[in-house]
Amino acid sequence: MGDHLAGTVRRLRLRAGLTQEALAERSGVSVSTIRGVETGKRRNPQLASVRQLAAALDLGPAELDELLAAAAGTTEPSAVPVPRQLPAPPGPFVGREDELGRLDAVVRAGSGTAGTVVVSAIAGAGGVGKSWLVLHWAHRNADRFPDGQLFVDLRGFSPDSDPMEPAVAVRGFLDALGVEPGRIPVAAHAQAALLRSLVADKRMLLVLDNAADTAQVTSLLPGGSTCTVVVTSRNRLSGLVTGHGAHHLSVDTLTDTEARTLLAARLGTARIEAEPAAVDELVGRCGGFPLALSIVAGRAHTDPHLSLTDLADDLRDGALDVLDDADPAASLPAVLSLSHRALSDDEAEVFGLLSIAPGPDIGLAAAVSLTGRGRSRTRALLRRLEQASLIGKDASGRYRMHDLIRRHAATAHHLADGTRTAALRRVLDFYTHTAYAADRLLEFHREPIELAAPVPGCHPQALSGIPAAMDWFAAEHQNLLAAQRTAAAHALHSTAWQLAWALNNFHYRRGHRHDQLAVWRLAVDSAGRLPDPGAQILTYRLLGRAHVVLGHHQEAIEALDEALALSKQQDDPALQAQAHYTLASIWPDGRRALEHARRALHLYQGLDQPIAEANARNAVGWYAARVGEYDTGREDCRAALALFEDHQDVDGQAQTLDSLGYIDHHSGRHHDAIRHYRQAISLYRDLDNAYETADTLDRLGHPHTALGHTDQAVAVWREALELYRQQGRDQEAEQVERQLDALGQQDTPDSAR
């Protein structure tokens, strides 16, 4: 009887949303008395105290009678035990603090919302740990639900059965709540109504695991406001969110730190610490997938003689084979295949096509060309794959597929050779033509190259100006690099070198020097496989330039000598001029550099190419200044600037203003130098050219120092230092640090460091 009183008081207090302390303050009954009653230690409290508690809880007549009867011992507790259906808590459990906190917050917020059942819809890919998370949270919060916890696996994605009928789940809950078979109505809707009646006003938790869709869940939802329902599904149950106010929670993969913690918990810290490199590779190849990590840990645990290095080697050779098992519950391919099986034919084909797309993610515009289905249809199919937790979409609207899911998609859905080839060609043409058009926005005076027309079904993206072009390059950078590698691997050699050409300005402006070298090395190889001497000359020349920027002078000379030799074979003065122009940038000997610049200028003057001529004249002025011929250099640079201004070439103007700033500073005209440098910096910023901005900021500090403007020099050098560090230009950064040290500014701000 004391246990019945304890349960009654606790249930009524929790329903009112009061702590023991709050109830004591409101009723005037001591906390110790309330605590004694609720723990069953105080079985015969004073009736006056019980009435005080009843008044504080604002009970209705029926509830008051129930409480008084329990206190007097005149009622018997129900013979039906409180249902405790939660499966055993998972172990070991790591991480997920954010998700656990969000679940706690939802329940806390919902406890004060009248008339609304609290529903959390938890979505994520198969094997990502949704049930693991929910069961851990449910056991940790079991005391919030004194009237019991109901659990059902709805088998929405089961390897050996169809999804459970909702009526079957309702009947199971009725049995758990002690309803005698003779009292259960025949009609399914009446059974659901009875369930709602039985859980009304109870503080219960209902865990509906592995739901197929919203329809499978709705008849299981309580009608009152005191229960909490947690639903897990591979699908995003938008119907629950829209129709029942469910709180959506997406479960993603574990972080690398959490993944290591999980492996250590399963295998022991000593074994993890003994092979750190292998653990790093296991973590990287499992990609934070809890099921994959658990399978790997299980293999290592059952075979203690298997080294983690050997296991990592196996995973590298065939990840899906290693993660497969005869037991479907312990097989990642089996778990993922259940999601794939639920897709329509159209959805499954797009799922397979996404697996062959180059790069780590894809935007909608590229996906339209990949699928060949049009914008609205592609968006709808991607949304369905996202709802099925097979792909994710980030805040910028880009779609990403987990590496293990991508591998599964590549093997699970058979794409006809023609379908695969056509899709790959469409998406490669998308990247090539969009990148080419974007580069034309960056430098429209650049000598163009000729591209074949896009294949049918390819729709290049239209961009509006320099900022849009630079943003597009930044968002697609890794995909463009992957597209070039893919093109070369499929013998699409024209596409491979053309992508390098289109990336050249972006790489230069953002300081991606090593990527620049990599794409031109591949471009040279691809151009060499084509009967196109012009492409071979161009790629060798720009490979040489990429070596120059990295300080690889011997490699640069070899590449540029090859370009010059090929251009002489073709008897093409424009190609020869380009080679000489680039050769000028190699030689530390200013006289040899000036000689190559003058050869380039002489050739360009007979070709009616005013922008190229202006570039060569600026180079002559620069190298003349480097050997101390400042007046000659100033004259050539002013002539170059006039040409650039006449043809509205902003990039050329910026370069020439920088040259004039250098000449002014070294000839003692420091105020003119500052003016020219600042004009150049303003234009470089308009062009989003961070690489040249850093160099000109560095040079600007010197005339400021010469004039005693220490604060201004420190400011521009700190800004240059930050840019150099962002671009990985360590040598330049160290030089600026020495300059700051010389001004007594070695304690640079944290942001610069």
N, C-alpha and C positions, 0 to 999 in steps of 0.2 A: 504493500500500500504506500509505503514511503517512497518507493521508486516511482509509483504512478504520480504522486504529488510532485515529486522533483521534476519529472518530465513535463507535467502540466504547467508548472510555474515557469520553467525554462522556455517552453514553447511560446507561452503567452508573452513573456518578456521580449524574446527575440522578434516575435511578430510586431511588437510595438517599437522595435528598433532601439531598445534601451540597454545600456550596460548595467551590471549589478550596482555600480556606484550611482548611476543616474536614477535607477529605480529607488534606491535607498533615499536619495535626496528628495525625490518627488513624494514618496510614501511616508517617510518618517520612520520606517523600519530599518534597523541597523543592517549594514552590509554583511556582518557576520551571520545574522539570522538568515538573510536571503541566501548567502553562500551555503549555509548548513542545510537549508531546505533543498536547494538545487543539487547538492551532492548526496542527498539521502541520509545525511548524518543527523539531521533534526527532523524526526518523523512526526512529532506532535506539537506543532507550533500553536501559539495562542490564536483562537478564532478571531480576536480583534486585529491581530497582525495580518491575518489572511484578508480580512475585510479592507484593511488599509492598502494592501497590495492590489486588491481588486479595484479599489477606487483610483489608485494611481495608474492602473493599466486601462482604465476607461472601458470596462467589460460590459457586454450586454447581459441580459437576464440569464440566457442559457449558459453562457460562459461562466457567469458568477456561480450558478448552481453547480456546474461541473467542478469549479475550484473548491467550493465549500464542501462538496461531497468527497472530493479527494482528500481534503484536510481532515474530514471527520472519519475517513476510512470506510465510508459506506458504499464505495464503488470498487470494482475489481479492475485491475489493469487488463487491457486487451490481451488475449492469448496469442495474438498474431505478433511476432517480433517485428521491430522496426527494420525495414529492408536495408541491407548493407550490401549492395550488389557490385560494388566496384571491384574489378579484378585487382590482383596483387600489384602494388606500386612498382613501376619499372626501376631498374637499377643497372648500372649506375646512371644517374641523371646529371647532366652538366649544362651550364649556361642557361639561356632563355630567360634571363632576368627581365628583359624588356617585355616579353610576351606575358610572363607571369604577373608582372606589375599591371599590365593593361587589363588582364582578366580580373585582378583584384579591384581595380578602379571601376570596372563595369558593374561588378556586384555591389560595391559600395554605393555607387550612384543610383543603381536600380532599386536599392532597398528603400529609398525615400520617394520613389515614383509611384503614385497611387494608380491602381488599375492596370498596370503594365507588367507582364511577365518579362523577366530579364533573359534574353536569348543572345548567346554568342555563337557566331558561325565561323568556324576555324577552317581555313582552306590551305592547301599546299599539295605539292606533288606526292605521289606514292613513295613511301620510304623516307620522307623528310622529317618524320617524327611528330606528327599531329597527335596521335593517340598517346604517345610517350609523354608529350607536354600536358595533355588534358588530365591523364591519370595522376601524374605527379601533382598537378595543381589541386585536383579533387581530393586526394588523400591529405594534402597539406591543409586544406580548408574544410575538412569533414565536420569540424565542430560548428561550422556556420549552418549546418543543415541537420538539426537534431531529429527531424522527423524521417530521416533516411535518405539514401541515395539509390536511384534506379539506374541501371546500365543496360544497353542493348547494342550489339553489333548488327547494324542493318545490312551488312554484307553487300554494300553498293558496288564493290569492285572485288568480287570473290572469284578465285580461280575454279571453283568446283560447284557453284550454285548461282542462281539468279538472285537479284536483290530481294530482301525479305519484304513480304507484303506488310503494309502498315498494320493491318488487323492482327497479324501474328504478334507483332511487337506489343500492341495494346493488350492482347490476351495475356502475354507474359507479365506485363506490369500488374494486371488485375490479380493474377495468381500471387505475385509477390506481395501485394497489399492485403492478402488473406480473404479475398472475396470467394465465397463458396460457389462451386460450379452451378448450383441451382439458381443462384441470384444473378448470373451473368446473362444479359439479353442476347438474343439470337442475332439481331441486326448489327452490322459493324458500326454504323453511326451511333447506335445506342450504347455500344460498348465504349466507344470513345467518350460519349457524354458521361457515362458512369465513371470513367477514369478521371475526367475533369472534376467531377463532384468529389471524388475521394481525396484528391490532392489539393482541393481548394482550401485556402487558409493554412496550408502546411508549409513548413520551412524545409523544402526538399530540393535535392539536386537531381536532375535528369541528364544523363550523358547519352547522347544519341551518336554513336560512333559509326564512321564509314558510310555516310548517307550518299545515295546515288543522286538525288535531286530534292527540290523543295517539296514536291508532292508526297514524297515518302515520309516527310517529317511533320507536316501540318496537323494531322490527326493526333499526334502525340504531344502537342503543345498544351500545357495547362491553361485554364481559363482565368485563374486568379492572378494575384500580383505578388505572391509570396515565394513562389518557386523560381529556381534558376535552371535554365536549360543551356547545355553546351553541345553543339553539333559539330562534328568533323566531317569533312568531305574533300575529295580531290577537286570537285567543282566549286566554283564560287557561287554560293546559293543566293543569287541576287533577289530571288523571290522572297526569301526570308527577310532580307534587308528592307526591301520595298514594302512588303505586305505586313510584316510583323515587327518592324523596328529593330531587327537583329543588329548586333554590333559585329562588323566584319573584322577578322584578324587573320592576316596572311602569315604563314609560317615559312621561313626561308631556311637556307642551309646554315650550319654552324660556322663560326669564325675559325680561323686557323688555330687560335689559342684554345678555343673550346674543343676543337677536334683533337688536339694533342692531349688535353685533359681527359677526354673520353678514352683515348688509347691507353693512357697511363693508368686510368682506373681499371681497365680491363686486363692489362698485361703487366702492371707493376712499374713503378718508376725506374727501377734498376734496368729493366730490359729496354725501356724507352731511352734512357740516358746512354746506354751502351752503343746505340746506333743512331745518332742524331740526324745524319744525312739521309738515312733510309726513312726515318720517321717524317722528315720534311717532304720527301717524295711521296710517301703514302698519303700524307695529309693533302698535298697538292693534287694528286690524281683522284682522290675521293671527293675533292671539292666541297667538303663540309657536309656531305650527304650522310646522315646518321646511319641509315641502313648499310650503306657501303662500308663505312667505318666499322660497324658491328660485324659485318661479314669478314672483313680483313682481320679484325681482332679475334674472331672465332677461329679462323684458320690458324692464326699464330698460336692461340691458346691450346688448340687440340694437337698441335704438333710443335712441342717446345724445342725440337731440334731444328726447326725451320727458321733460318735467320730472317730478320726483317729486310735485310738487303736483298735476299733471294725473293722474298715476297714482293718487294718493290719492283724487281726485275720482271717478275711474272705479270704484275699489274701494268707495267709499261708495254709489254709485248701484246697483251690482250685483256684489257680491263674488264670487258663484259664477260669473258670466259671465266676469269678469276672470281667475279662477283655472282656467278651462276651457281645453282644448287638444285638437287633433286627435290628438296623441300621448297615449295613455292614461297613460303613465308620467309625463307632465308635466301631468296634469289632476287637480286635487283632486276635482271631482265624479265623475270616472271611478273614482278610487281608492276613494272612499267608497261608490260604488254597488255595488262588489264585496262590501263588508261587508253592505250592505242586502240584496243578492240572496241571501245565505246565511241570512236570517231566515225563520222560519215565518210564516204569515199572521197569527197572533195577535201574535207578537213585532213584526212590521212595523207592525201597527196601533198598538200601544202606543208604538212608536218615533215614529210620526207624531203621536200624541196628546201626547207629552211636548213636542213642538216648539211646541204652542199653549198650554202651561201658562204662566200669568203668573209673572214673576220669574226670578231667576237659578238657582234650584235648587228641589227639591221634596222633602218628607218622605214617608214611606210612607203616612201617614194621608191626606194630600192626594191622593197618587197613586191610592189606592183609590177615592176619589170621582171622580177624573179618568177612570180606565179603566172604572169600573163593573163590575169583575170579582171583587170580593171580596178580602179581605186575603191569603190564602195564594196564590191564583193571581197576584195582582198582584206579590207578592214574588218568586215564581218567574220571572215574565217580566222583572222588573227585574234579577234576578240573571243571566239569560241575556244581556240587553243589556250588563250590566257585564262579563260574561265575554267578550263580543264586542268590548270596548273602545269601545263606542259611547256609554256613559255612565260616569261615575265615582261612587264613593261615598266620602264623607269619614268621618273618625273618629266623627262624631256620627250617622252613618247617613243623611245627606241625599244625594240624588242630584243630579248636575250634568251638563249636556251642554255641550260646547264650542260657542261661538257659531256657528262654521262648520259643525259637524255639525248643529246645530239648524236652520240655514238649509237644509242639504241635506235633512234629515228633513221639513221643511215642504213641499218640492217633490217629493221622491222618492216619497213614499207618498201617494197620493190618498185623502183622507178624504171620504166622502160628506157633503154639507151637513148632513144630519140627525145624523150621527154626531158631526161637529165641534161643532155647536150644542149638542147634548145634553151632551157632555163638558165644554164650556166652562161651561155653566150649572151642572153638578154641582160643578165645582171652585170656581166663584165662590160658590155657596151654602155650600160647605164653609168657605171663608175667612170669609164673612160671619157664619154662625151660630156658628162656633167663636170668632171674635173677640168677638161679642156676649156669649156665655157667659163668656168670659174677663174682659171688662170688668165683668160683673155680679159676678164674684168680687172685683174690685178695689174696687168701690163699689156695694154692693147697695142702698144707700139712694137712688141716683140714679134720677130719674124715668125709667121704661123707655120704649122705643119698641116699636112693633109690627112684627114681621117675618112675612112669609109663610112657610108651612111649607117645609122643604127639599124639593127635587124628588126623585123616586124615584132611588135609587142613590147619593144623597149621604149620607155618614155623618160628621157633625160629630164632632170629637175631644173627649172628656171630659177635663177638667182638675180637679185636686184642691184647689187653693187659690191664694193670692196668689203664692207663689214660682213655682209651676208656670205660672200665667197670665203672669207677667212673663217667664219664660224662653221661653214659647211666642211671645209677642209679639216678643221679641228675635230669636229664630231665624227667624221668618216676616216680619219687618218689611219687607224689600224686596219680598217676594212680595205682602204686603198692599197696599203702595203701587201695585205693578204691577196687582194685581187691581182696584183702584179705577179706574185708567186704562182697563183693559180693559173694565170694566163700562160706563163712560161712552162709550167708543168703540162699543160694541154696543147703545147706547141702553137699557141696563139702569140707568135713572137712580135708581130706589129703592135698588138695591144700592150705587150709587156714594156716595150721601149717608149711607147706613147704615154703610158701612165707615168713613167719616170719624168718625161718632159713636162707633163701637166703638174707634177708635184714640185718641180724645181723652185719656183718662186715662193711657194708656201714654206718649204723646208728652209730656204735661205732666210726668209723674214722671221721665222720663229726659232732659228738657230738649231734645227734638227740636223746637225752635221753628220752624225753617224748613219742616220736613216738615209740622208742624201747620198752618202757613199754606197750604201747597200743597194739602193735602187739603181744607181748608175752602173754598178758592177753587173747586176743582172741584165740591165738594158744593153750593155756592150755584148754580153753573151748572146742575147736574143737577136740583136741587130746583125751579129756575125753569122747567123743562120739564115739571113735573108739576102736575096740578090739586090740589095739597095745600098750602094756606096754612100749615098747621102746620109742615111740613117747611121751607118757605121762611123762616118766622120763626126757627126753630131754627138753620138754617144761617147766616143773616145774623148772628144773635146770637153764635154761636161763631166765625164769621169775625172779628167785631169783637174778641172776646177774644183770638184769635190775633194780631191786629194790636197789641193792648195789650201783650202779652208782649214783642213785638219793639220797642216804643216808637213804633209808627206811629200817633200819636194822631189825626191828621186822618182817616186811613183808618178807624180804629176808630169814630170818631164817625159817619162816614157810614154804615157798616154797621149800627151799633146804632140810629141814627135810622130806618133802613129797617125794622129788626126792630120797633121801637116803633110805627112808623106802621102796619105790617101787623097788629100785635097789636091796635091800637085799632080797625082796620077790622073785625076779628073779634069785637070786644067781649069779649075773653078776658082776665080779670084776671090769671090765672096767667102767661100769656105777657107781659103788660105788666110784671108783677113781675120776671120773669126779665130783661127788657130793662133795667129800672131798676137791678137788681142789678149787671148787667155794666157799665152806663154809669158807675156809681160808681167803677169801677176806672180810668176814663180820665182824670178831671179832675185836673190838678196842683193846682187850686184846691180845698183841702180842704173848704170850705164847700159848693161845688156837689156834690162827691162825697158829702158827708154828707146833702145833700138827696135825692139819688137813692137812697141806702141807706135812708133813712127812708120814702120812697115805697114801695120794695120791701117793707119790713117791714110797713107799713100794709096793703098788698094781701095779703100772705101770711097775716096774722093772721085774715083772714076766709075762708081757704081750707082750713083743717084739713090743712095740710102742715107738720108739726112740723119736719122736717129743713130744708126750705126756709126756714121761719121762723127757725130757729136760725142758718142761714147769714146771713140778712139781719141778725139781731140782732148777730152777731159783726162784720159789716161796719159797722154803726152804731157799735159800740164802738170799732173800729179807727179810723174816720174822726173820731170825736169826740176820740180821743186825739191824732190828727194835728193838730187845731186847738187842742190844749191843754186839752181838757175831760177830764182824767184820771179824776176820780171818776165822771163819767157813763159814760165808756168802760168803766171797770172793772165797773160795775154791769151794763151790757148784756152784756159778755163773760162774766161769771159766770152770767148767766141763760142765755146761749147754751150754755155748757159743761154746765150741768145738763141741758138738752134733749138735747144730743149723748150724754151719758152714759146718760140714760134710754133712748135708742133705739140704744145701742151703735154709734154712728157714730165709728169711730176716726179717720178723716180729719178730720172736723169737730172732734173733741177736740184733735187736733194743731194745727190752725189757730188755734183759740181760745186754747190754751195759749201759742202764739207771740204772739198779740195781748196776752195778759196779761203776758208777759215784757217786751214793748215798753212797756206802760203802767207796769209796776213800775220799769223802768230810768229812764224819763223823769220819774218822780215820786220818784226818790231811793231806792227800795226795791231796791237792787242784789242783795242775797242772794235775795230773792223772784224777781227777774228771772232769775237764774241757774237757780234751781230750775224755774221754768216753762219756760224755754228747753230745759233738758236733758230734761224730760218730753216736750216736743214733738219733740225730735230722736229720742228713743227710739221714739216712735210712728211717725214718718216712716220710720225705718229698718225697722220692722216691715212697713210698707207698701211698702218698696223705692222710696220717693219721693226720689230723689237731688236733684231740683230744689229742693224746699222744704228739704231737709236743708242744702243749701249756704246758702240765705238765712238760716236760723235759726242756723247756725254763725257766719255773719258777724255777726249781731246779738248773739250770745252773747259775742263778744269785747269788746263795749263795757262791760257791767257788770263784767267781769273787770278791764278797764283802770281803770275808775272806783275799784275797790277796791284797785288796785295789784298785781293778780295778773298780772304781766307774762308769766310763763312760760305760764300757762293761756291768756291772750289770744293769744300767738304760736301756740300749738299749734292752737287752734280756727281761727284765721285761715289758717294754712297748709293745714289740711284743707279749708276753704272754697275757698281759692285753687285747690287741685288739682281740686275738683269743678267750679268755674267754668270752668277751662281744658278739662276733659273735655267740658263742655257747649257750648263755643264762646261763652261769655258774656264777651266781652272787656272790656266796660265795667265789669262787676262785678269782674272779676279785677284790673283796673287800680286800682280803688278800694281793694281789699284790699291790694294792693302798697303803696299810699300809706300805709295804716294801719300796715303792718309797718315801713315806712320811718320813720314817726314814733316807733316804739318802738326804732329802731336795729337793726331786723332785716331790712335790705334784702338781706342775703346769704342768701336763702332756699335750702333744700336743692334738690339737683338734681331730686329726685322732684317737687317742687312746680313747678319751672320746666318 
